[in-house]
Amino acid sequence: MGPHPAVAAIRLAVRRALHDILNDHQAPRALAGRHPGRTAERPPSPLVLVACSGGADSMALASALAFEAPKLGIRAGGITVDHGLQPGSDLRADEVVLRLRELGLSPVESIAVTVGREGGPEAAARDARYAALDAAAERHDATAVLLGHTRDDQAETVLLGLARGSGIRSLSGMAAVSGADGRYRRPFLQLDRQTARKACMAQALPVWDDPHNADPAYTRSRLRHEGLPALEKALGKGVVEALARTAQLSRDDADALDAWASQAEASVRDAAGLLECAKLYALPPAVRRRILRRAAIEAGAPAGALFARHIEEVDRLITGWRGQGAINLPGKVVAQRQGGRLVIRQG
Ligand SMILES: Nc1ncnc2c1ncn2[C@@H]1O[C@H](COP(=O)(O)OP(=O)(O)OP(=O)(O)O)[C@@H](O)[C@H]1O
């Protein structure tokens, strides 16, 4: 008898991700082969780490990694991050370490982090977690770090992006591959959360339910427990899949528009490198706004603090010109129209 269908599904997803990782990993060696003077940068047996909270998604991921990695000659390890946000979180982290070791993973490490306040509790915990995972990946010379985000997480991310009202880039959710050198991989992005949970049950894997995930103080938690169920009731069960598909389509569109904006940018700058308002005016708004956003970031505006409304205001210097004054942007950046040119610089 084969494995439970949910177990088969998680293993297939991980196997595909590992094949991709191996292909990418072998690329530098192929290069070294073509240029005999160069040596391969990576050790022969790649290490893949799973980032595991102890929850159902990442426990399922860890079990599938432990099963699939040895068959492909990959070493498999695991990291759990202790955010220190609840009493006893260190004991829970120790328990996750134990479980990962029981699965046969090595090395396994628990990392305690200090969560700051910047951007709210969810964002601060995420920043601290990724910094710890980045450092662990470097320390162990890991080729990749697997994350357990599912299709449901993706649907939630798309809705959060939609509610921000800042265009298709924020609808494009999480990428299957991201981070430095494509370090982070999300093999479960096409898989629903229930499948991961069922796979844990089928393998008798104990899972830990993070109380934060059910805490209505958190936006994502409200979306998960109230928003999405209401949407499913109104629009049908397929809405999660449709939202996840929207992420992929939006990502492709956003990438294409970014590329268009990169190409168009050279043609709207004069010999001195200043942006020409008449030429900007002739561009489609989506392309023009991307050029304006990039110019503001180049001038020192922090990307995370630069919102759609800022760019719209700068855009009005081009499309709704009536002699308005300089526009103040985050990071003390100022945008100003001067004699048919748009000047964006530190104020
Ligand atoms: N404390 C942690 N330590 C290590 N990795 C983590 C931790 N928290 C989250 N992750 C990683 O980030 C992914 C997404 O985390 P998120 O908090 O959005 O979901 P989650 O509901 O906690 O997921 P899970 O069911 O796997 O616990 C997890 O699947 C896991 O890979």
The ligand as an ORCA input file, in Angstrom:
! r2SCAN-3c Opt
* xyz 0 1
  N       9.372     30.170     14.789
  C       9.699     29.748     13.586
  N      10.870     29.087     13.409
  C      11.242     28.658     12.176
  N      10.507     28.838     11.079
  C       9.341     29.492     11.196
  C       8.872     29.975     12.449
  N       7.670     30.561     12.255
  C       7.411     30.441     10.958
  N       8.391     29.794     10.299
  C       8.464     29.467      8.863
  O       7.670     30.369      8.122
  C       6.563     29.667      7.541
  C       5.322     30.526      7.598
  O       5.102     30.921      8.897
  P       3.731     31.505      9.371
  O       3.907     32.024     10.729
  O       3.193     32.374      8.290
  O       2.841     30.219      9.343
  P       2.560     29.177     10.474
  O       1.106     29.090     10.565
  O       3.367     29.444     11.709
  O       3.134     27.891      9.739
  P       3.317     26.496     10.430
  O       1.969     25.843     10.366
  O       4.356     25.810      9.639
  O       3.776     26.767     11.815
  C       6.422     28.392      8.362
  O       5.774     27.380      7.636
  C       7.869     28.080      8.637
  O       8.506     27.495      7.507
*
